[in-house]
């Protein structure tokens, strides 16, 4: 098996994921997973597709991620890993789809409109 390349996105974060056969190391932006994502919940989010498919120590994962915050980046990485696993083995789709790991979350920040303070908040109105 050669390297499988997939892209995951969430809000403004974009993650390019490269999956190859290996011993289970996860490197994000040339840093170890535990070093890049410090909280256990974010680490679990990234590893969730591997845990569900029982492939925790089967693949090496290299990720380049940019944009957004740490949560958006973690969820973008999760989507990229899920897509890569399906490219490797189509049987994983039946496991990952019910968990919602193949759905691209379309929610984005609403743009600020002119003549307003924020997207929906208005400037204070004075009658007199």
Secondary structure, 3 states (H helix, E strand, C coil): CCCEEEEEEECCEEEEEEEEECCCCEEECCEEHHHHCCCHHHHHHHHHHHHHCCCCCCEEEEEEEECCCHHHHHHHHHHHHHHHHHHHCHHHHHHHCCCCCCCCCCCCCCCCCCCCCCCCCCCCCCCC
